[in-house]
Amino acid sequence: YFGINSDWYAGNIGILKVISVGEGIIAGVFYILISLIILLYLSKKFASAVRMIILCNVFLLVIAFTLSIVNGCQIGMVQTFFPNSFKTDQEVAIGEQEKKDQMAALGVQMVAHMMVLVISAADMVGATKLFKRTS
């Protein structure tokens, strides 16, 4: 949507807009808030600490999985809708470099979300073992 409104699909060389839905900032805020909740429950000896840690990890799993899919869709949009009607070799070189930069940024975002996904899944397994010990 934002790419369409910025005329990116029309093929304006040198004005490549990031296809973004603002997910990075929102995800960062949620990752920080949920991690702070987990740290709070780890620092206190609440009776429901393990259940809350598991619940927070479920939230992290859902957010990371969803945003990994979003990044995959964004990569597909860059690949599909990238303009390929250039007039000069210089425009082709500039366009291809911008496409590589865009793909690299989206790839790094996807790897970061996948790391959160794997770490929260591993933490859930550890938390369930802790839950079995405290019952």
DSSP file with accessible surface (Angstrom, degrees, kcal/mol):
  #  RESIDUE AA STRUCTURE BP1 BP2  ACC     N-H-->O    O-->H-N    N-H-->O    O-->H-N    TCO  KAPPA ALPHA  PHI   PSI    X-CA   Y-CA   Z-CA
    1    1 A Y     >        0   0  171      0, 0.0     4,-2.1     0, 0.0     5,-0.2   0.000 360.0 360.0 360.0 -50.1    0.0    0.0    0.0
    2    2 A F  H  >  +     0   0  114     18,-0.2     4,-1.2     1,-0.2     6,-0.2   0.879 360.0  52.9 -67.3 -36.0    2.7    2.5    1.0
    3    3 A G  H  4>S+     0   0    0      2,-0.2     5,-1.9     1,-0.2     6,-0.6   0.897 108.4  50.2 -64.6 -39.1    4.8    1.5   -2.0
    4    4 A I  H >45S+     0   0  101      1,-0.2     3,-1.4     2,-0.2    -2,-0.2   0.929 110.4  49.5 -65.0 -43.7    1.9    2.1   -4.4
    5    5 A N  H 3<5S+     0   0   97     -4,-2.1    -1,-0.2     1,-0.3    -2,-0.2   0.745 107.6  55.0 -68.3 -22.3    1.2    5.6   -2.9
    6    6 A S  T 3<5S-     0   0   30     -4,-1.2    -1,-0.3    -5,-0.2    -2,-0.2   0.367 111.4-119.2 -92.4   6.9    4.9    6.5   -3.2
    7    7 A D  T X >S+     0   0   96     -3,-1.4     5,-0.7    -4,-0.2     3,-0.7   0.717  70.9 137.3  64.1  21.4    4.9    5.7   -7.0
    8    8 A W  G > < +     0   0    5     -5,-1.9     3,-1.4     1,-0.2     4,-0.2   0.907  67.6  55.0 -64.1 -38.0    7.6    3.1   -6.4
    9    9 A Y  G 3 5S+     0   0   53     -6,-0.6    -1,-0.2     1,-0.3    -5,-0.1   0.702  94.5  69.0 -70.4 -17.3    5.8    0.7   -8.7
   10   10 A A  G < 5S-     0   0   76     -3,-0.7    -1,-0.3    -6,-0.1    -2,-0.2   0.660 115.5-109.7 -76.9 -13.4    5.9    3.2  -11.5
   11   11 A G  T < 5 +     0   0   19     -3,-1.4     2,-0.8    -4,-0.4    -3,-0.1   0.841  47.5 175.2  94.1  37.5    9.7    2.9  -11.7
   12   12 A N    > < -     0   0   67     -5,-0.7     3,-1.3    -4,-0.2    -1,-0.2  -0.645  27.5-137.8 -77.1 110.0   11.1    6.1  -10.4
   13   13 A I  T 3  S+     0   0   48     -2,-0.8    79,-0.1     1,-0.2    78,-0.0  -0.460  82.8  16.5 -69.8 138.5   14.9    5.5  -10.4
   14   14 A G  T 3  S+     0   0   47     -2,-0.2    -1,-0.2    77,-0.1    -2,-0.0   0.424 109.7  81.7  82.6  -1.5   16.7    6.7   -7.3
   15   15 A I    <   +     0   0   82     -3,-1.3     2,-0.3    -7,-0.1    -3,-0.1  -0.178  55.7 161.8-126.1  38.1   13.5    7.1   -5.2
   16   16 A L        -     0   0   33     -5,-0.1     2,-0.3     1,-0.0    -3,-0.0  -0.461  25.9-152.3 -65.0 120.4   13.1    3.5   -4.1
   17   17 A K        -     0   0   89     -2,-0.3     2,-0.3   -14,-0.1    -2,-0.1  -0.725  19.3-109.1 -94.9 145.8   10.7    3.5   -1.2
   18   18 A V        -     0   0   88     -2,-0.3     2,-1.1     1,-0.1   -10,-0.1  -0.579  23.9-131.1 -73.5 129.3   10.8    0.9    1.5
   19   19 A I        +     0   0    9     -2,-0.3     2,-0.3    55,-0.1    59,-0.1  -0.747  53.4 149.8 -79.3 104.7    7.8   -1.4    1.4
   20   20 A S        -     0   0   40     -2,-1.1   -18,-0.2     1,-0.1   -17,-0.1  -0.992  48.6-165.4-143.9 146.3    7.0   -1.2    5.0
   21   21 A V        -     0   0   87     -2,-0.3    -1,-0.1   -20,-0.1    -2,-0.0   0.143  62.1-101.3-111.9  14.4    3.9   -1.5    7.2
   22   22 A G  S  > S+     0   0   31      1,-0.0     4,-1.5     3,-0.0     3,-0.2   0.695  79.9 138.4  75.9  19.5    5.7    0.0   10.2
   23   23 A E  H  >  +     0   0   11      1,-0.2     4,-2.9     2,-0.2     5,-0.3   0.793  57.5  64.5 -71.1 -26.7    6.1   -3.5   11.7
   24   24 A G  H  > S+     0   0   41      2,-0.2     4,-2.3     1,-0.2    -1,-0.2   0.936 106.2  40.6 -64.3 -46.4    9.7   -3.0   12.9
   25   25 A I  H  > S+     0   0  135      2,-0.2     4,-2.3    -3,-0.2    -1,-0.2   0.937 117.8  47.8 -68.5 -44.3    8.9   -0.3   15.4
   26   26 A I  H  X S+     0   0   98     -4,-1.5     4,-2.4     1,-0.2    -2,-0.2   0.934 113.6  47.5 -63.4 -44.6    5.7   -1.9   16.6
   27   27 A A  H  X S+     0   0    3     -4,-2.9     4,-3.3     1,-0.2     5,-0.2   0.912 109.8  53.5 -63.7 -41.6    7.5   -5.3   17.0
   28   28 A G  H  X S+     0   0   27     -4,-2.3     4,-2.4    -5,-0.3    -1,-0.2   0.920 109.3  48.2 -59.7 -42.8   10.4   -3.7   18.8
   29   29 A V  H  X S+     0   0   76     -4,-2.3     4,-2.8     2,-0.2     5,-0.2   0.940 114.5  45.7 -63.1 -45.8    8.0   -2.1   21.3
   30   30 A F  H  X S+     0   0  102     -4,-2.4     4,-2.8     2,-0.2     5,-0.3   0.915 111.6  51.8 -65.4 -41.5    6.2   -5.4   21.9
   31   31 A Y  H  X S+     0   0   37     -4,-3.3     4,-2.2     1,-0.2    -1,-0.2   0.928 113.5  45.0 -59.7 -43.6    9.4   -7.4   22.2
   32   32 A I  H  X S+     0   0  107     -4,-2.4     4,-2.5    -5,-0.2    -2,-0.2   0.941 114.5  47.5 -67.2 -46.6   10.7   -5.0   24.8
   33   33 A L  H  X S+     0   0   90     -4,-2.8     4,-2.1     2,-0.2    -2,-0.2   0.933 114.4  45.8 -61.6 -46.0    7.5   -4.9   26.8
   34   34 A I  H  X S+     0   0   14     -4,-2.8     4,-2.4     1,-0.2    -1,-0.2   0.909 112.6  51.1 -66.2 -38.6    7.1   -8.7   26.8
   35   35 A S  H  X S+     0   0   53     -4,-2.2     4,-2.6    -5,-0.3    -1,-0.2   0.892 108.9  51.5 -65.2 -37.5   10.7   -9.2   27.7
   36   36 A L  H  X S+     0   0  100     -4,-2.5     4,-2.4     2,-0.2    -1,-0.2   0.893 109.0  50.7 -65.5 -37.9   10.3   -6.7   30.6
   37   37 A I  H  X S+     0   0   68     -4,-2.1     4,-2.5     2,-0.2    -2,-0.2   0.931 110.8  49.0 -63.4 -43.9    7.3   -8.6   31.9
   38   38 A I  H  X S+     0   0   17     -4,-2.4     4,-2.2     1,-0.2    -2,-0.2   0.934 111.7  48.9 -61.3 -45.1    9.3  -11.9   31.7
   39   39 A L  H  X S+     0   0  105     -4,-2.6     4,-2.1     2,-0.2    -1,-0.2   0.891 109.5  52.9 -63.1 -37.8   12.2  -10.2   33.6
   40   40 A L  H  X S+     0   0   86     -4,-2.4     4,-1.6     1,-0.2    -1,-0.2   0.941 111.5  45.1 -61.4 -46.7    9.7   -8.9   36.2
   41   41 A Y  H  < S+     0   0   47     -4,-2.5     5,-0.5     1,-0.2    -1,-0.2   0.820 112.6  51.7 -69.3 -30.2    8.3  -12.4   36.8
   42   42 A L  H  < S+     0   0  105     -4,-2.2    -1,-0.2    -5,-0.2    -2,-0.2   0.855 109.5  50.0 -71.4 -33.4   11.8  -13.9   36.9
   43   43 A S  H  < S+     0   0   81     -4,-2.1     2,-0.3    -5,-0.2    -2,-0.2   0.799 109.3  57.2 -76.8 -27.6   12.9  -11.4   39.5
   44   44 A K  S  < S-     0   0  112     -4,-1.6     2,-0.9    -5,-0.2     5,-0.0  -0.707  83.6-127.5-100.7 156.1   10.0  -12.0   41.8
   45   45 A K        +     0   0  207     -2,-0.3     2,-0.1     4,-0.0    -3,-0.1  -0.403  45.7 164.7 -99.5  56.7    9.0  -15.3   43.3
   46   46 A F    >   -     0   0  101     -2,-0.9     3,-1.2    -5,-0.5     4,-0.3  -0.460  43.2-130.7 -71.6 148.6    5.3  -15.1   42.1
   47   47 A A  T 3  S+     0   0  106      1,-0.3     3,-0.4    -2,-0.1     4,-0.2   0.842 108.8  46.6 -68.0 -31.0    3.4  -18.4   42.2
   48   48 A S  T 3> S+     0   0   54      1,-0.2     4,-2.3     2,-0.1    -1,-0.3   0.186  79.0 112.4 -96.9  19.4    2.2  -17.9   38.6
   49   49 A A  H <> S+     0   0   13     -3,-1.2     4,-2.5     1,-0.2    -1,-0.2   0.904  76.2  47.7 -61.3 -44.0    5.6  -16.9   37.3
   50   50 A V  H  > S+     0   0   14     -3,-0.4     4,-2.4    -4,-0.3    -1,-0.2   0.925 112.3  49.0 -67.4 -42.5    6.1  -20.0   35.1
   51   51 A R  H  > S+     0   0  150     -4,-0.2     4,-2.4     1,-0.2    -1,-0.2   0.902 112.8  48.3 -62.9 -39.6    2.6  -19.7   33.6
   52   52 A M  H  X S+     0   0   53     -4,-2.3     4,-2.7     2,-0.2    -2,-0.2   0.895 110.0  51.9 -68.9 -37.9    3.1  -16.0   32.8
   53   53 A I  H  X S+     0   0   10     -4,-2.5     4,-2.3    -5,-0.2    -2,-0.2   0.926 110.9  48.1 -63.2 -42.5    6.6  -16.7   31.2
   54   54 A I  H  X S+     0   0   36     -4,-2.4     4,-2.1     2,-0.2    -2,-0.2   0.932 111.7  50.0 -63.9 -42.9    5.0  -19.4   29.0
   55   55 A L  H  X S+     0   0   81     -4,-2.4     4,-2.2     1,-0.2    -2,-0.2   0.923 110.7  49.1 -62.3 -43.3    2.2  -17.0   28.1
   56   56 A C  H  X S+     0   0    4     -4,-2.7     4,-2.4     1,-0.2    -1,-0.2   0.894 109.9  51.8 -63.4 -38.7    4.7  -14.2   27.2
   57   57 A N  H  X S+     0   0    3     -4,-2.3     4,-2.6     2,-0.2    -1,-0.2   0.858 106.1  54.3 -67.3 -33.6    6.7  -16.7   25.1
   58   58 A V  H  X S+     0   0   56     -4,-2.1     4,-2.6     2,-0.2    -2,-0.2   0.928 108.6  49.4 -63.0 -43.4    3.5  -17.6   23.2
   59   59 A F  H  X S+     0   0  104     -4,-2.2     4,-2.6     1,-0.2     5,-0.2   0.922 111.2  49.2 -60.1 -44.2    3.0  -13.9   22.5
   60   60 A L  H  X S+     0   0   13     -4,-2.4     4,-2.7     1,-0.2     5,-0.3   0.906 110.4  51.2 -61.6 -40.8    6.6  -13.7   21.3
   61   61 A L  H  X S+     0   0   41     -4,-2.6     4,-2.6     2,-0.2     5,-0.2   0.931 111.6  46.6 -61.2 -45.7    6.1  -16.8   19.1
   62   62 A V  H  X S+     0   0   83     -4,-2.6     4,-2.6     2,-0.2     5,-0.2   0.937 115.0  45.9 -64.6 -45.7    3.0  -15.4   17.5
   63   63 A I  H  X S+     0   0   35     -4,-2.6     4,-2.6    -5,-0.2     5,-0.2   0.945 115.6  45.7 -62.9 -48.0    4.5  -12.0   16.8
   64   64 A A  H  X S+     0   0    0     -4,-2.7     4,-2.0    -5,-0.2    -2,-0.2   0.910 114.4  47.9 -64.5 -41.5    7.8  -13.4   15.4
   65   65 A F  H  X S+     0   0  118     -4,-2.6     4,-2.0    -5,-0.3    -1,-0.2   0.945 113.3  47.8 -63.9 -46.2    6.0  -15.9   13.2
   66   66 A T  H  X S+     0   0   72     -4,-2.6     4,-2.3    -5,-0.2    -2,-0.2   0.926 113.5  46.9 -61.7 -44.5    3.6  -13.3   11.9
   67   67 A L  H  X S+     0   0   21     -4,-2.6     4,-2.6    -5,-0.2    -1,-0.2   0.810 107.1  57.3 -73.0 -26.4    6.3  -10.8   11.1
   68   68 A S  H  X S+     0   0    8     -4,-2.0     4,-2.1    -5,-0.2    -1,-0.2   0.921 109.6  46.0 -65.2 -40.7    8.5  -13.5    9.5
   69   69 A I  H  X S+     0   0   88     -4,-2.0     4,-2.4     2,-0.2    -2,-0.2   0.915 110.9  52.8 -66.5 -41.4    5.6  -14.1    7.1
   70   70 A V  H  X S+     0   0   41     -4,-2.3     4,-2.4     1,-0.2    -2,-0.2   0.936 109.7  48.5 -59.8 -44.7    5.1  -10.4    6.6
   71   71 A N  H  X S+     0   0    0     -4,-2.6     4,-2.5     1,-0.2    -1,-0.2   0.888 108.9  53.4 -64.4 -36.8    8.8  -10.0    5.7
   72   72 A G  H  X S+     0   0   29     -4,-2.1     4,-2.2     2,-0.2    -1,-0.2   0.915 109.7  48.3 -62.3 -40.5    8.5  -12.9    3.3
   73   73 A C  H  X S+     0   0   77     -4,-2.4     4,-2.3     2,-0.2    -2,-0.2   0.895 109.9  52.1 -66.2 -38.5    5.6  -11.2    1.6
   74   74 A Q  H  X S+     0   0    7     -4,-2.4     4,-2.4     2,-0.2    -2,-0.2   0.911 108.2  50.8 -65.2 -40.2    7.6   -7.9    1.4
   75   75 A I  H  X S+     0   0   44     -4,-2.5     4,-2.5     1,-0.2    -2,-0.2   0.923 110.5  50.2 -62.1 -41.7   10.5   -9.8   -0.3
   76   76 A G  H  X S+     0   0   31     -4,-2.2     4,-2.7     1,-0.2     5,-0.2   0.884 108.9  51.7 -63.5 -37.9    8.0  -11.2   -2.8
   77   77 A M  H  X S+     0   0   54     -4,-2.3     4,-2.9     2,-0.2    -1,-0.2   0.905 109.9  48.7 -66.5 -40.6    6.6   -7.8   -3.5
   78   78 A V  H  X S+     0   0    0     -4,-2.4     4,-1.0     1,-0.2    -2,-0.2   0.947 114.9  45.5 -62.9 -44.9   10.1   -6.3   -4.1
   79   79 A Q  H  < S+     0   0  106     -4,-2.5    -2,-0.2    -5,-0.2    -1,-0.2   0.906 120.5  38.9 -64.5 -41.1   10.9   -9.2   -6.4
   80   80 A T  H  < S+     0   0  101     -4,-2.7    -2,-0.2    -5,-0.2    -3,-0.2   0.920 123.7  34.1 -77.5 -46.2    7.5   -9.1   -8.3
   81   81 A F  H  < S+     0   0  105     -4,-2.9    -1,-0.2    -5,-0.2    -2,-0.2   0.346  78.8 127.2 -99.8   6.2    6.9   -5.4   -8.6
   82   82 A F     <  -     0   0   12     -4,-1.0   -73,-0.1    -5,-0.2     2,-0.1  -0.456  69.6-108.9 -64.9 131.4   10.4   -4.0   -9.0
   83   83 A P        +     0   0   16      0, 0.0    -1,-0.1     0, 0.0   -73,-0.1  -0.370  38.6 176.4 -63.8 134.9   10.4   -1.9  -12.1
   84   84 A N        +     0   0  141      1,-0.1     2,-0.8    -2,-0.1    -2,-0.1   0.106  50.7  97.9-127.1  24.0   12.3   -3.4  -15.0
   85   85 A S        +     0   0  104      7,-0.0     2,-0.3   -74,-0.0    -1,-0.1  -0.773  50.4 160.5-111.4  84.8   11.8   -0.9  -17.8
   86   86 A F        -     0   0   40     -2,-0.8     3,-0.0     1,-0.1    -2,-0.0  -0.793  33.0-153.9-105.6 151.8   15.0    1.1  -17.7
   87   87 A K  S    S+     0   0  189     -2,-0.3     2,-0.3     1,-0.1    -1,-0.1   0.815  73.6  31.8 -94.8 -34.4   16.3    3.3  -20.5
   88   88 A T  S  > S-     0   0   67      1,-0.1     4,-1.9     0, 0.0     5,-0.1  -0.812  77.2-115.7-123.9 165.1   20.0    3.4  -19.9
   89   89 A D  H  > S+     0   0  146     -2,-0.3     4,-2.4     1,-0.2     5,-0.2   0.836 116.4  57.5 -66.0 -31.8   22.6    1.1  -18.4
   90   90 A Q  H  > S+     0   0  142      2,-0.2     4,-2.6     1,-0.2    -1,-0.2   0.916 105.5  49.3 -65.7 -41.6   23.2    3.5  -15.6
   91   91 A E  H  > S+     0   0   59      2,-0.2     4,-2.8     1,-0.2    -2,-0.2   0.896 110.3  51.7 -63.5 -38.4   19.5    3.3  -14.6
   92   92 A V  H  X S+     0   0   58     -4,-1.9     4,-2.8     2,-0.2     5,-0.2   0.936 111.1  47.3 -62.5 -45.3   19.8   -0.5  -14.7
   93   93 A A  H  X S+     0   0   60     -4,-2.4     4,-2.1     2,-0.2    -2,-0.2   0.927 114.6  45.8 -63.3 -44.4   22.8   -0.4  -12.4
   94   94 A I  H  X S+     0   0   64     -4,-2.6     4,-2.4     2,-0.2    -2,-0.2   0.934 114.2  48.9 -64.3 -45.4   21.2    2.0  -10.0
   95   95 A G  H  X S+     0   0    0     -4,-2.8     4,-2.3    -5,-0.2    -2,-0.2   0.917 111.3  48.5 -62.1 -43.2   17.9    0.1  -10.0
   96   96 A E  H  X S+     0   0   77     -4,-2.8     4,-2.4     2,-0.2    -1,-0.2   0.886 111.0  50.9 -66.4 -37.4   19.6   -3.3   -9.4
   97   97 A Q  H  X S+     0   0   99     -4,-2.1     4,-2.5    -5,-0.2    -1,-0.2   0.922 110.8  48.5 -65.6 -41.6   21.7   -1.8   -6.5
   98   98 A E  H  X S+     0   0   38     -4,-2.4     4,-2.4     2,-0.2    -2,-0.2   0.889 110.5  51.7 -64.9 -37.2   18.6   -0.4   -4.9
   99   99 A K  H  X S+     0   0   35     -4,-2.3     4,-2.7     2,-0.2    -2,-0.2   0.930 110.3  48.4 -64.5 -43.1   16.8   -3.8   -5.3
  100  100 A K  H  X S+     0   0  129     -4,-2.4     4,-2.5     1,-0.2    -2,-0.2   0.909 111.6  50.0 -62.4 -43.0   19.8   -5.5   -3.6
  101  101 A D  H  X S+     0   0   90     -4,-2.5     4,-2.3     2,-0.2    -1,-0.2   0.915 112.0  47.8 -61.4 -43.7   19.7   -3.0   -0.8
  102  102 A Q  H  X S+     0   0   13     -4,-2.4     4,-2.3     1,-0.2     5,-0.2   0.929 113.0  47.7 -62.6 -45.7   16.0   -3.5   -0.3
  103  103 A M  H  X S+     0   0   49     -4,-2.7     4,-2.4     1,-0.2    -2,-0.2   0.886 111.1  51.8 -64.7 -37.9   16.3   -7.3   -0.3
  104  104 A A  H  X S+     0   0   59     -4,-2.5     4,-2.4     2,-0.2    -1,-0.2   0.925 109.9  48.3 -64.8 -44.2   19.2   -7.2    2.2
  105  105 A A  H  X S+     0   0   49     -4,-2.3     4,-2.1     1,-0.2    -2,-0.2   0.929 114.3  45.8 -62.4 -44.2   17.3   -5.0    4.6
  106  106 A L  H  X S+     0   0    2     -4,-2.3     4,-2.4     1,-0.2    -1,-0.2   0.883 111.1  53.4 -67.4 -36.0   14.2   -7.2    4.4
  107  107 A G  H  X S+     0   0   25     -4,-2.4     4,-2.5     2,-0.2    -2,-0.2   0.911 108.1  49.6 -64.3 -41.9   16.4  -10.3    4.8
  108  108 A V  H  X S+     0   0  105     -4,-2.4     4,-2.4     2,-0.2    -2,-0.2   0.914 110.9  50.4 -64.0 -41.3   18.0   -9.0    8.0
  109  109 A Q  H  X S+     0   0   60     -4,-2.1     4,-2.3     2,-0.2    -2,-0.2   0.929 110.5  49.5 -61.5 -43.1   14.6   -8.2    9.4
  110  110 A M  H  X S+     0   0   56     -4,-2.4     4,-2.5     1,-0.2    -2,-0.2   0.919 110.1  50.2 -64.6 -41.6   13.4  -11.7    8.6
  111  111 A V  H  X S+     0   0   88     -4,-2.5     4,-2.3     1,-0.2    -1,-0.2   0.913 109.7  51.8 -62.6 -40.9   16.5  -13.3   10.2
  112  112 A A  H  X S+     0   0   49     -4,-2.4     4,-2.0     1,-0.2    -2,-0.2   0.926 111.4  46.3 -62.5 -43.8   15.9  -11.2   13.4
  113  113 A H  H  X S+     0   0   13     -4,-2.3     4,-2.3     1,-0.2    -1,-0.2   0.889 111.4  52.1 -66.6 -36.8   12.3  -12.3   13.7
  114  114 A M  H  X S+     0   0   83     -4,-2.5     4,-2.6     2,-0.2    -1,-0.2   0.867 107.0  53.5 -67.2 -34.8   13.3  -15.9   13.1
  115  115 A M  H  X S+     0   0  110     -4,-2.3     4,-2.7     2,-0.2     5,-0.2   0.922 109.1  48.2 -64.3 -43.1   15.9  -15.6   15.9
  116  116 A V  H  X S+     0   0   38     -4,-2.0     4,-2.7     2,-0.2     5,-0.3   0.917 111.2  52.5 -61.3 -41.0   13.2  -14.4   18.3
  117  117 A L  H  X S+     0   0   33     -4,-2.3     4,-2.0     2,-0.2    -2,-0.2   0.948 113.1  42.2 -59.9 -49.3   11.0  -17.2   17.1
  118  118 A V  H  X S+     0   0   94     -4,-2.6     4,-2.6     2,-0.2     5,-0.2   0.924 115.8  48.7 -67.3 -43.5   13.6  -19.9   17.8
  119  119 A I  H  X S+     0   0  111     -4,-2.7     4,-2.5     1,-0.2    -1,-0.2   0.918 112.5  47.6 -65.5 -41.5   14.7  -18.4   21.1
  120  120 A S  H  X S+     0   0    3     -4,-2.7     4,-2.0    -5,-0.2    -1,-0.2   0.884 111.8  50.9 -69.9 -33.7   11.2  -18.0   22.5
  121  121 A A  H  X S+     0   0   41     -4,-2.0     4,-1.8    -5,-0.3    -2,-0.2   0.932 112.1  46.8 -66.0 -42.8   10.4  -21.6   21.4
  122  122 A A  H  X S+     0   0   63     -4,-2.6     4,-2.2     1,-0.2    -2,-0.2   0.896 111.5  51.6 -65.1 -38.3   13.5  -22.9   23.2
  123  123 A D  H  X S+     0   0   68     -4,-2.5     4,-2.7     1,-0.2    -1,-0.2   0.861 105.7  55.3 -66.8 -35.0   12.6  -20.8   26.2
  124  124 A M  H  X S+     0   0   44     -4,-2.0     4,-2.4     2,-0.2    -1,-0.2   0.912 106.9  50.1 -63.1 -41.0    9.1  -22.3   26.3
  125  125 A V  H  X S+     0   0   81     -4,-1.8     4,-1.6     1,-0.2    -2,-0.2   0.940 112.9  46.8 -62.7 -43.3   10.6  -25.7   26.4
  126  126 A G  H  X S+     0   0   39     -4,-2.2     4,-1.9     1,-0.2    -2,-0.2   0.889 111.5  51.3 -65.0 -38.2   12.8  -24.7   29.3
  127  127 A A  H  X S+     0   0    6     -4,-2.7     4,-2.5     1,-0.2    -1,-0.2   0.869 106.1  54.0 -68.5 -35.6    9.9  -23.0   31.1
  128  128 A T  H  X S+     0   0   53     -4,-2.4     4,-1.8     2,-0.2    -1,-0.2   0.874 108.2  50.4 -67.8 -34.0    7.7  -26.1   30.8
  129  129 A K  H  X S+     0   0  121     -4,-1.6     4,-1.5     2,-0.2    -2,-0.2   0.896 110.6  49.3 -67.0 -38.2   10.5  -28.2   32.4
  130  130 A L  H  X S+     0   0   70     -4,-1.9     4,-1.7     1,-0.2    -2,-0.2   0.909 108.5  54.2 -65.1 -38.4   10.7  -25.6   35.2
  131  131 A F  H  X S+     0   0   63     -4,-2.5     4,-1.0     1,-0.2    -2,-0.2   0.895 105.4  52.6 -63.0 -39.4    6.9  -25.8   35.5
  132  132 A K  H  < S+     0   0  160     -4,-1.8    -1,-0.2     1,-0.2    -2,-0.2   0.869 109.3  50.1 -66.2 -34.2    7.1  -29.6   36.0
  133  133 A R  H  < S+     0   0  195     -4,-1.5    -1,-0.2     1,-0.2    -2,-0.2   0.837 111.1  47.4 -72.5 -33.5    9.7  -29.2   38.8
  134  134 A T  H  <        0   0   91     -4,-1.7    -1,-0.2    -5,-0.1    -2,-0.2   0.616 360.0 360.0 -85.9 -13.0    7.6  -26.6   40.7
  135  135 A S     <        0   0  113     -4,-1.0    -3,-0.0    -3,-0.2    -4,-0.0  -0.395 360.0 360.0 -75.3 360.0    4.3  -28.5   40.6
